[in-house]
Amino acid sequence: MEAFVKSEWESLCRRYTSDEELVQQLWQELATAYTARDRHYHNLEHIAYMLELADRYRESTKSFDLLLFAIFYHDIIYKPTRSDNEAQSASIAVERLHRLAIPESDTLLIKEMILATKAHQLHEHDLINLLLDLDLAILGADQARYDRYSEGVRKEYSIYPDLIYKPGRRKVLQHFLGQPYIYKTPAFQEAFEERAKANLQRELEKYC
């Protein structure tokens, strides 16, 4: 899995730079972040899953490379105790993309994409909506994969006792279930919406 993610990263970067040392340096930074011991869900498996799903939209999506960069950097910073993970991740992405000589307008769009993963609200930009749906695709995964996801999230929040975690998690689940649609794009609504709501409802019942 790590080999797949690394290969995708290298292929992406080599479309913009011939500086192999820089490509590997940036990869090592990503790998170190996503394989940290406290990453039980927001890890390379999460990135791999998003990349695999994104590939289905490669031919039909404009600026597909920007989507890939946003996937790689959207969770490079992730601390359950902080509320500025997305802002920090976006800031790092901007600096690193400058080093790769990504055009400024593209860099600003990638920054906006990463920042949008904080609130997950419907956006006027189709590429941002696709990133948001990819980020939440796990909600519509098969039951076993979803359960691994929810267990991973609980481990990431292990600093909090059940007395605090369960009400907070219940609120998150109810928020998703209270929306007309979890997913922003018609393709994801058709493919994942029904199963996502079933998974969320099943987990919610554990906390009732």
MODELLER restraints for C-alpha pairs under 7 A, 6 or more apart:
rsr = mdl.restraints
at = mdl.atoms
rsr.add(forms.Gaussian(group=physical.xy_distance, feature=features.Distance(at['CA:1:A'], at['CA:45:A']), mean=6.97, stdev=0.5))
rsr.add(forms.Gaussian(group=physical.xy_distance, feature=features.Distance(at['CA:1:A'], at['CA:48:A']), mean=6.88, stdev=0.5))
rsr.add(forms.Gaussian(group=physical.xy_distance, feature=features.Distance(at['CA:2:A'], at['CA:44:A']), mean=6.62, stdev=0.5))
rsr.add(forms.Gaussian(group=physical.xy_distance, feature=features.Distance(at['CA:5:A'], at['CA:48:A']), mean=5.84, stdev=0.5))
rsr.add(forms.Gaussian(group=physical.xy_distance, feature=features.Distance(at['CA:10:A'], at['CA:23:A']), mean=6.60, stdev=0.5))
rsr.add(forms.Gaussian(group=physical.xy_distance, feature=features.Distance(at['CA:12:A'], at['CA:65:A']), mean=6.99, stdev=0.5))
rsr.add(forms.Gaussian(group=physical.xy_distance, feature=features.Distance(at['CA:13:A'], at['CA:23:A']), mean=6.43, stdev=0.5))
rsr.add(forms.Gaussian(group=physical.xy_distance, feature=features.Distance(at['CA:16:A'], at['CA:100:A']), mean=6.51, stdev=0.5))
rsr.add(forms.Gaussian(group=physical.xy_distance, feature=features.Distance(at['CA:17:A'], at['CA:100:A']), mean=6.28, stdev=0.5))
rsr.add(forms.Gaussian(group=physical.xy_distance, feature=features.Distance(at['CA:30:A'], at['CA:76:A']), mean=6.53, stdev=0.5))
rsr.add(forms.Gaussian(group=physical.xy_distance, feature=features.Distance(at['CA:33:A'], at['CA:76:A']), mean=5.84, stdev=0.5))
rsr.add(forms.Gaussian(group=physical.xy_distance, feature=features.Distance(at['CA:34:A'], at['CA:42:A']), mean=6.85, stdev=0.5))
rsr.add(forms.Gaussian(group=physical.xy_distance, feature=features.Distance(at['CA:34:A'], at['CA:43:A']), mean=4.40, stdev=0.5))
rsr.add(forms.Gaussian(group=physical.xy_distance, feature=features.Distance(at['CA:34:A'], at['CA:44:A']), mean=5.47, stdev=0.5))
rsr.add(forms.Gaussian(group=physical.xy_distance, feature=features.Distance(at['CA:34:A'], at['CA:76:A']), mean=6.66, stdev=0.5))
rsr.add(forms.Gaussian(group=physical.xy_distance, feature=features.Distance(at['CA:35:A'], at['CA:43:A']), mean=5.94, stdev=0.5))
rsr.add(forms.Gaussian(group=physical.xy_distance, feature=features.Distance(at['CA:35:A'], at['CA:44:A']), mean=6.68, stdev=0.5))
rsr.add(forms.Gaussian(group=physical.xy_distance, feature=features.Distance(at['CA:38:A'], at['CA:156:A']), mean=6.15, stdev=0.5))
rsr.add(forms.Gaussian(group=physical.xy_distance, feature=features.Distance(at['CA:39:A'], at['CA:156:A']), mean=6.48, stdev=0.5))
rsr.add(forms.Gaussian(group=physical.xy_distance, feature=features.Distance(at['CA:40:A'], at['CA:152:A']), mean=4.65, stdev=0.5))
rsr.add(forms.Gaussian(group=physical.xy_distance, feature=features.Distance(at['CA:40:A'], at['CA:153:A']), mean=6.70, stdev=0.5))
rsr.add(forms.Gaussian(group=physical.xy_distance, feature=features.Distance(at['CA:40:A'], at['CA:155:A']), mean=6.38, stdev=0.5))
rsr.add(forms.Gaussian(group=physical.xy_distance, feature=features.Distance(at['CA:40:A'], at['CA:156:A']), mean=5.96, stdev=0.5))
rsr.add(forms.Gaussian(group=physical.xy_distance, feature=features.Distance(at['CA:41:A'], at['CA:149:A']), mean=6.08, stdev=0.5))
rsr.add(forms.Gaussian(group=physical.xy_distance, feature=features.Distance(at['CA:41:A'], at['CA:152:A']), mean=4.79, stdev=0.5))
rsr.add(forms.Gaussian(group=physical.xy_distance, feature=features.Distance(at['CA:41:A'], at['CA:153:A']), mean=5.86, stdev=0.5))
rsr.add(forms.Gaussian(group=physical.xy_distance, feature=features.Distance(at['CA:42:A'], at['CA:75:A']), mean=6.83, stdev=0.5))
rsr.add(forms.Gaussian(group=physical.xy_distance, feature=features.Distance(at['CA:47:A'], at['CA:71:A']), mean=6.67, stdev=0.5))
rsr.add(forms.Gaussian(group=physical.xy_distance, feature=features.Distance(at['CA:47:A'], at['CA:72:A']), mean=6.65, stdev=0.5))
rsr.add(forms.Gaussian(group=physical.xy_distance, feature=features.Distance(at['CA:50:A'], at['CA:134:A']), mean=5.55, stdev=0.5))
rsr.add(forms.Gaussian(group=physical.xy_distance, feature=features.Distance(at['CA:50:A'], at['CA:135:A']), mean=6.66, stdev=0.5))
rsr.add(forms.Gaussian(group=physical.xy_distance, feature=features.Distance(at['CA:58:A'], at['CA:64:A']), mean=6.20, stdev=0.5))
rsr.add(forms.Gaussian(group=physical.xy_distance, feature=features.Distance(at['CA:66:A'], at['CA:106:A']), mean=6.94, stdev=0.5))
rsr.add(forms.Gaussian(group=physical.xy_distance, feature=features.Distance(at['CA:66:A'], at['CA:110:A']), mean=6.17, stdev=0.5))
rsr.add(forms.Gaussian(group=physical.xy_distance, feature=features.Distance(at['CA:67:A'], at['CA:127:A']), mean=6.94, stdev=0.5))
rsr.add(forms.Gaussian(group=physical.xy_distance, feature=features.Distance(at['CA:67:A'], at['CA:131:A']), mean=6.67, stdev=0.5))
rsr.add(forms.Gaussian(group=physical.xy_distance, feature=features.Distance(at['CA:70:A'], at['CA:110:A']), mean=5.58, stdev=0.5))
rsr.add(forms.Gaussian(group=physical.xy_distance, feature=features.Distance(at['CA:70:A'], at['CA:113:A']), mean=6.57, stdev=0.5))
rsr.add(forms.Gaussian(group=physical.xy_distance, feature=features.Distance(at['CA:70:A'], at['CA:114:A']), mean=6.08, stdev=0.5))
rsr.add(forms.Gaussian(group=physical.xy_distance, feature=features.Distance(at['CA:73:A'], at['CA:89:A']), mean=6.30, stdev=0.5))
rsr.add(forms.Gaussian(group=physical.xy_distance, feature=features.Distance(at['CA:73:A'], at['CA:93:A']), mean=5.92, stdev=0.5))
rsr.add(forms.Gaussian(group=physical.xy_distance, feature=features.Distance(at['CA:74:A'], at['CA:86:A']), mean=6.74, stdev=0.5))
rsr.add(forms.Gaussian(group=physical.xy_distance, feature=features.Distance(at['CA:74:A'], at['CA:89:A']), mean=5.88, stdev=0.5))
rsr.add(forms.Gaussian(group=physical.xy_distance, feature=features.Distance(at['CA:74:A'], at['CA:90:A']), mean=6.89, stdev=0.5))
rsr.add(forms.Gaussian(group=physical.xy_distance, feature=features.Distance(at['CA:74:A'], at['CA:114:A']), mean=5.09, stdev=0.5))
rsr.add(forms.Gaussian(group=physical.xy_distance, feature=features.Distance(at['CA:75:A'], at['CA:89:A']), mean=6.24, stdev=0.5))
rsr.add(forms.Gaussian(group=physical.xy_distance, feature=features.Distance(at['CA:76:A'], at['CA:89:A']), mean=5.59, stdev=0.5))
rsr.add(forms.Gaussian(group=physical.xy_distance, feature=features.Distance(at['CA:77:A'], at['CA:85:A']), mean=5.48, stdev=0.5))
rsr.add(forms.Gaussian(group=physical.xy_distance, feature=features.Distance(at['CA:77:A'], at['CA:88:A']), mean=6.42, stdev=0.5))
rsr.add(forms.Gaussian(group=physical.xy_distance, feature=features.Distance(at['CA:77:A'], at['CA:89:A']), mean=5.22, stdev=0.5))
rsr.add(forms.Gaussian(group=physical.xy_distance, feature=features.Distance(at['CA:78:A'], at['CA:85:A']), mean=5.43, stdev=0.5))
rsr.add(forms.Gaussian(group=physical.xy_distance, feature=features.Distance(at['CA:79:A'], at['CA:85:A']), mean=6.70, stdev=0.5))
rsr.add(forms.Gaussian(group=physical.xy_distance, feature=features.Distance(at['CA:80:A'], at['CA:156:A']), mean=6.88, stdev=0.5))
rsr.add(forms.Gaussian(group=physical.xy_distance, feature=features.Distance(at['CA:80:A'], at['CA:157:A']), mean=6.26, stdev=0.5))
rsr.add(forms.Gaussian(group=physical.xy_distance, feature=features.Distance(at['CA:86:A'], at['CA:114:A']), mean=6.22, stdev=0.5))
rsr.add(forms.Gaussian(group=physical.xy_distance, feature=features.Distance(at['CA:86:A'], at['CA:115:A']), mean=5.35, stdev=0.5))
rsr.add(forms.Gaussian(group=physical.xy_distance, feature=features.Distance(at['CA:86:A'], at['CA:117:A']), mean=6.96, stdev=0.5))
rsr.add(forms.Gaussian(group=physical.xy_distance, feature=features.Distance(at['CA:86:A'], at['CA:118:A']), mean=6.12, stdev=0.5))
rsr.add(forms.Gaussian(group=physical.xy_distance, feature=features.Distance(at['CA:87:A'], at['CA:115:A']), mean=6.07, stdev=0.5))
rsr.add(forms.Gaussian(group=physical.xy_distance, feature=features.Distance(at['CA:90:A'], at['CA:111:A']), mean=5.06, stdev=0.5))
rsr.add(forms.Gaussian(group=physical.xy_distance, feature=features.Distance(at['CA:90:A'], at['CA:114:A']), mean=5.74, stdev=0.5))
rsr.add(forms.Gaussian(group=physical.xy_distance, feature=features.Distance(at['CA:90:A'], at['CA:115:A']), mean=6.48, stdev=0.5))
rsr.add(forms.Gaussian(group=physical.xy_distance, feature=features.Distance(at['CA:94:A'], at['CA:107:A']), mean=6.03, stdev=0.5))
rsr.add(forms.Gaussian(group=physical.xy_distance, feature=features.Distance(at['CA:94:A'], at['CA:111:A']), mean=6.59, stdev=0.5))
rsr.add(forms.Gaussian(group=physical.xy_distance, feature=features.Distance(at['CA:97:A'], at['CA:107:A']), mean=6.56, stdev=0.5))
rsr.add(forms.Gaussian(group=physical.xy_distance, feature=features.Distance(at['CA:113:A'], at['CA:128:A']), mean=5.31, stdev=0.5))
rsr.add(forms.Gaussian(group=physical.xy_distance, feature=features.Distance(at['CA:117:A'], at['CA:132:A']), mean=6.16, stdev=0.5))
rsr.add(forms.Gaussian(group=physical.xy_distance, feature=features.Distance(at['CA:120:A'], at['CA:132:A']), mean=6.18, stdev=0.5))
rsr.add(forms.Gaussian(group=physical.xy_distance, feature=features.Distance(at['CA:122:A'], at['CA:129:A']), mean=6.47, stdev=0.5))
rsr.add(forms.Gaussian(group=physical.xy_distance, feature=features.Distance(at['CA:122:A'], at['CA:184:A']), mean=6.03, stdev=0.5))
rsr.add(forms.Gaussian(group=physical.xy_distance, feature=features.Distance(at['CA:123:A'], at['CA:129:A']), mean=5.98, stdev=0.5))
rsr.add(forms.Gaussian(group=physical.xy_distance, feature=features.Distance(at['CA:129:A'], at['CA:184:A']), mean=5.73, stdev=0.5))
rsr.add(forms.Gaussian(group=physical.xy_distance, feature=features.Distance(at['CA:129:A'], at['CA:185:A']), mean=6.59, stdev=0.5))
rsr.add(forms.Gaussian(group=physical.xy_distance, feature=features.Distance(at['CA:130:A'], at['CA:185:A']), mean=6.66, stdev=0.5))
rsr.add(forms.Gaussian(group=physical.xy_distance, feature=features.Distance(at['CA:133:A'], at['CA:183:A']), mean=5.58, stdev=0.5))
rsr.add(forms.Gaussian(group=physical.xy_distance, feature=features.Distance(at['CA:133:A'], at['CA:184:A']), mean=6.41, stdev=0.5))
rsr.add(forms.Gaussian(group=physical.xy_distance, feature=features.Distance(at['CA:133:A'], at['CA:188:A']), mean=6.79, stdev=0.5))
rsr.add(forms.Gaussian(group=physical.xy_distance, feature=features.Distance(at['CA:138:A'], at['CA:146:A']), mean=6.26, stdev=0.5))
rsr.add(forms.Gaussian(group=physical.xy_distance, feature=features.Distance(at['CA:139:A'], at['CA:146:A']), mean=6.26, stdev=0.5))
rsr.add(forms.Gaussian(group=physical.xy_distance, feature=features.Distance(at['CA:139:A'], at['CA:196:A']), mean=4.73, stdev=0.5))
rsr.add(forms.Gaussian(group=physical.xy_distance, feature=features.Distance(at['CA:139:A'], at['CA:199:A']), mean=6.77, stdev=0.5))
rsr.add(forms.Gaussian(group=physical.xy_distance, feature=features.Distance(at['CA:140:A'], at['CA:192:A']), mean=4.65, stdev=0.5))
rsr.add(forms.Gaussian(group=physical.xy_distance, feature=features.Distance(at['CA:140:A'], at['CA:193:A']), mean=6.47, stdev=0.5))
rsr.add(forms.Gaussian(group=physical.xy_distance, feature=features.Distance(at['CA:140:A'], at['CA:195:A']), mean=4.98, stdev=0.5))
rsr.add(forms.Gaussian(group=physical.xy_distance, feature=features.Distance(at['CA:140:A'], at['CA:196:A']), mean=3.79, stdev=0.5))
rsr.add(forms.Gaussian(group=physical.xy_distance, feature=features.Distance(at['CA:143:A'], at['CA:199:A']), mean=6.84, stdev=0.5))
rsr.add(forms.Gaussian(group=physical.xy_distance, feature=features.Distance(at['CA:166:A'], at['CA:207:A']), mean=6.38, stdev=0.5))
rsr.add(forms.Gaussian(group=physical.xy_distance, feature=features.Distance(at['CA:170:A'], at['CA:204:A']), mean=6.10, stdev=0.5))
rsr.add(forms.Gaussian(group=physical.xy_distance, feature=features.Distance(at['CA:170:A'], at['CA:207:A']), mean=6.60, stdev=0.5))
rsr.add(forms.Gaussian(group=physical.xy_distance, feature=features.Distance(at['CA:173:A'], at['CA:200:A']), mean=6.03, stdev=0.5))
rsr.add(forms.Gaussian(group=physical.xy_distance, feature=features.Distance(at['CA:173:A'], at['CA:204:A']), mean=6.35, stdev=0.5))
rsr.add(forms.Gaussian(group=physical.xy_distance, feature=features.Distance(at['CA:176:A'], at['CA:182:A']), mean=6.11, stdev=0.5))
rsr.add(forms.Gaussian(group=physical.xy_distance, feature=features.Distance(at['CA:177:A'], at['CA:197:A']), mean=6.36, stdev=0.5))
rsr.add(forms.Gaussian(group=physical.xy_distance, feature=features.Distance(at['CA:182:A'], at['CA:193:A']), mean=6.60, stdev=0.5))
rsr.add(forms.Gaussian(group=physical.xy_distance, feature=features.Distance(at['CA:183:A'], at['CA:189:A']), mean=5.50, stdev=0.5))
rsr.add(forms.Gaussian(group=physical.xy_distance, feature=features.Distance(at['CA:183:A'], at['CA:193:A']), mean=6.69, stdev=0.5))
